[in-house]
Amino acid sequence: MSGDALQVEPEAANASALIYNDRGEYLLHLRDYFPGQIWEPGMWSLLGGGREPQDATLEDTVRRELAEEAGLDLTDLSPFATEYASHDDGTTVPIAVYAGRWNGDPRELRLTEGVMLAWFAPDDLHRLRIADTTSALVRRHAAGLPRLQSGPEPGPGPEPAPAPAPAPAPALALAPAEHRPPSPHGTVPHIIGVHLYLERPDGTVLLGLRHPDSAFAPSTWHVLAGHCEQENAIDCLIREAREEAGLRIERRDVELVHVVHHIGQPRNPPRLALFFRARTWGGEPVLCEPDKCTQWKFWDPAALPDDLVPYTRLAITKIRNGEPYSETGWPT
């Protein structure tokens, strides 16, 4: 990988996007595991691809690839470096790398290639299956982000005049990793998840077994659920029930029975899991999306499966106890 300033010239045939957020995390793409068919199968990499005839510049290439692969349109992209990828035959391919900032939730993107997108801090890269050149590229970019620094020690001499109040730290300023607060300060977006609590007259509750390739909770039981799109929560519930299980639910038959406010790791976006009960419904659950759910089954709440999403287990317990709210994952 070259450390020289990037020259965006036609000889480079590929372009990639180094996308980072205000928390200093980087957006990585988990590639499909198709050995012999794609480059770096099953590895985490940057979004991007090869130049096509309609691309006037390599910036056009990376913007087109972002739109095609993930529906992303970044306002600002700037040249950062050139990475050289090596083929098995020993030849190298120059890849123009453009850097850009984005603060969205990758799970809301419509990924058309690969398995998933996720944010990672540079300190977590050693846990991933990732090319050394890509890891080094991310770390080099992270090292150039502004960081909080204390002011210089005053030298000898006369009493200095009062200094003006310090300017606010830039948006990208980060405390050292070991001193980061357990959760972000200020107003942050929360992800809204809608969940269906479907209970038969005999007291059994509907759960679905998630597909082994699911990005979230693979091969684990969970209630029927989904993320709100450009819609209200109840409309989302009705849509997800129809799309995932072929169930027909009316608004008048829906009531909110529990809310779980949860978070995975301190730097992850907080989430609100809304659990709605459907008092009546039409149809029996069927596998409408077998790539997401491989089985529907009604379970006795007193004998739930061991491999159940933890916050779902908590919510079911609280609903049966008549408690409307719970929290999990937050620092104590």
Secondary structure, DSSP 4 states (H G I P E B T S, - for coil): -B-SPP---TT--EEEEEEE-TTS-EEEEE----TTTSSSTT-EE-EEEE--TT-SSHHHHHHHHHHHHH----S--EEEEEEEEEPTTS-EEEEEEEEEE--S-GGGS---SSSEEEEE-GGGGGGS-B-HHHHHHHHHHHHTS-B--PPPPP-SSSPPPPPPPPPPPPTT-B--GGG--SS--S----EEEEEEE-B-TTS-EEEEEE-TT-SSSTT-EE-EEEE--SS-HHHHHHHHHHHHH--B--GGGEEEEEEEEE-SSTTSPPEEEEEEEESS-BS----S-TTTEEEEEEE-GGG--SSB-HHHHHHHHHHHTT--EEEES---
